[in-house]
Amino acid sequence: MTDRAAVRELIGRDPPPEAVEWARRAVATNARVVSVVALAGGTSHGNHALILETPGSTVEVVLRRWVRPDWRESDTEYTAEYESAAYGLLANTPVPAPRLLAADVDGDECDVPALLLARVPGLRIEPGEMARLVRPLAEAIALLHASVVAGTETALLPYRPFCEPAAVAVPVWSKHPGAWERAIGLSSLPDRDPRTFIHRDYHPGNALWAGDAVSAIVDWTTASWGPASVDLSHMRVNLALSAGPDAADEFLAAYRSTSGSGPLDPLWDLKMAVDFVPDFTADHMTAGQLGRLDAFVLAALASL
């Protein structure tokens, strides 16, 4: 399914009664469903907030369902079972993340594979507000990188790019095609960075906020065993696009001061920018955003 409007409609559609009933029973046999509301922001999963009442308490959960019909072909390994394993690894760490309550990894109880998560209070922040909040973003991901747990390397898939550099063409919208040609070539170079538990898709839209603090990092579908630099440069590309290059640099400086890590190899900025190319087209990006992506690549090349 490639039609964006059709995917959005499917993601926002109410879950069927059997899925809601599964969530209700997972909370408590005597729970009563008060409301079911679609959550905004997802591009692959149906995420719905459920409020349930039990005698003496109110419980808020998130029902996360693998509703996109082509996920078995496009995201073969990133299953509900895999994401549930990632939440299991997070459970005893200080990383701000939702808590897994139940999993129907084969869709035996629900209409499709699903997870049930405790809902973490928090809001998503508009891109224009990101510039002042880069330190909490850095501190939150630094906790993950410092929280390696036994068995992580075997429980997680090894890092891989979303798109192999050899399959990426120089973007037709770029005013600096030569820079992109060089970036694509360099992106194929191997790295020797140490591996750790990474989120893999760390961007502002995957953070929830309580005031000026990150209350939760969400969407652990592609959590991986890979270089911390993947999370740093992935966020840097996003910040450069939404808040400007200064915000991307301040994020990195905050991470380094928090974690005590060394400099970021600019090769990772190139690798992550190239990884974005198939998604960044003139059809759904502004001219300003595309120009900032050009500038990001030029700056990374100048830093090599």
C-alpha angles and dihedrals in degrees: 000000000000102000104108095205092051091049092050091050092050093047093051095046115114114261114252120259094258092058093048090047091052090052091048093052091046090058096044137321089238096046120125122211111235101175144351117204130175115239118224125231106052123122101180110019135055106238119187130177113223126194114202131181126213125176104292099000147063119218127198119200140166120232107207115192133185094229103150105104096218098050092104089061101035099036102026097159099035097083134154087257091054094049091047088056090052090053088050090057091049095050098089098036131091091241111126102242138131119272118243112236102174142349133209095186097172098039092245093140101026130045090258136006109298146176128209115213134183106251113244114211110243147110134233115246123230114246092247091063095052097089092072096044104054095109095061089048089053094046093050095053092042087061090057094049090050094047102074108160130199112278095017093123092056097039094055132062116248115258117269131169118260087234125024110240092231089063095051119099125206104270111255092217095059121111088202106051092159091059091051092048089055092044092052091050093049092047090069092062113110121242132217099201117141115259129238141153106299132180091220095200100053110160136135093267090062094058127084120204137213102190107308095338129090105244094183144356107219139190105051094174095121099034106152148179102253150106117319086225089074091066092043098050094039089057091043092057090050094047093047089054098044105029106014137256095293091062091050091051093046090051090055093046090050091050092050093049090048098045101029090231125154129247121309114248104239087219086079091057087055093046092052094044090052089048088060098051098093090054097043110077133149088249095071106014127074122241088247093056093048090049091052090051089053089050092048091055093046091051092049091050090049090052096054 
